[in-house]
């Protein structure tokens, strides 16, 4: 049986309210742990083209199903509510090769 390809969240974030964003950071790890997420990269990055974001994050999951389930979970929904208004973010879900 072939393992499904890994999946990745690619997040680009600029924090606009650091205090409120800390509320997100305090509870988001619960969802990531529950769905087996692994942080591959997190922090500032050099922008070569396109919009310049403060932070870039790459999170690995064992499958697209797990990555989607994490994003839709009650735990991450609560974290996203804390993040609302605290940052600007683009998040993409990408299937690995």
N, C-alpha and C positions, 0 to 999 in steps of 0.2 A: 504494500500500500504506500503510495506516494504522499509525503507530507505536503500540506498546502504551503504556498509561498508565504513568507513573512509579510507583514504590513507595517507601514510607518505613518505616524502623524508628523507632518512638517508644519511647525507653527512659527509665524512671524508676529512679534508682539512689540508694541510700544506702550509703556506704562504711562498713564496720565494722572493717576492718583495712587501713589505708592502705599499709603496706609490702607486703602480699600483693597489693593491688590494683595497685600499680605493676608487678608482674610481668605482670598482664593487659595493662596499658597499653603495656608494652614490645613485646608480640607481636601484639596485635589489629590494629594498622594494616596488617600484612602481608595479612590477609584483605580488609580494606576496599580496599586498593590493587588487589588482584587482581580484585575484582568492581566496580570503578569507583565506589565509594561516595563521596559528597560530604557533608560535615558542614554542615548548614544552621544548627544551633543546638547549643550545648553549654555547660553550666554551671548555675549556680543560677537558680531561677525563683520567681516569686511564685505561691503556691498560693491560688487563689480558692475552690475546693471540693475535698473529698476529702483523701486522704493527703498529707502534706507530705514530699517527697523532697528530698535534698540536691542532686541533679543531675538535669537533664533533657537528653535528647539527641535530636536529629532528624537522621536520616541518609537521604539520597536515593539511590535506585538507578534505573537506566534502565527496569527492569521488575520485576514480581513474581518472575519466574523468577530474575533475578540476585540479588534480595534473599534469596530462599529458598536459593539455591545458596551464597551467602556464609555464611548461618547454619549450613548443613549441612556446610560445607567442613572439611577436615582442619585448615586453619589456624585457623579460628574455633573449632573443637571444642577445640583445644589451648589457645586463649585462655580459653574458658569454664572449662576445668579449672583454670587459674590463678586465675580469678575466684571459684571455688567457696569459700565460707566467708569471702571478703573483702568481700562486700557483699550487700545485698538488692536485687533488681532485678525489674522487670516490663518485658517487651519485647513490643511489638505490631508487627505488620506490617500496613500500611494501603496500599490501592491509591489512587493519585492520581486526580484528576478531569480 
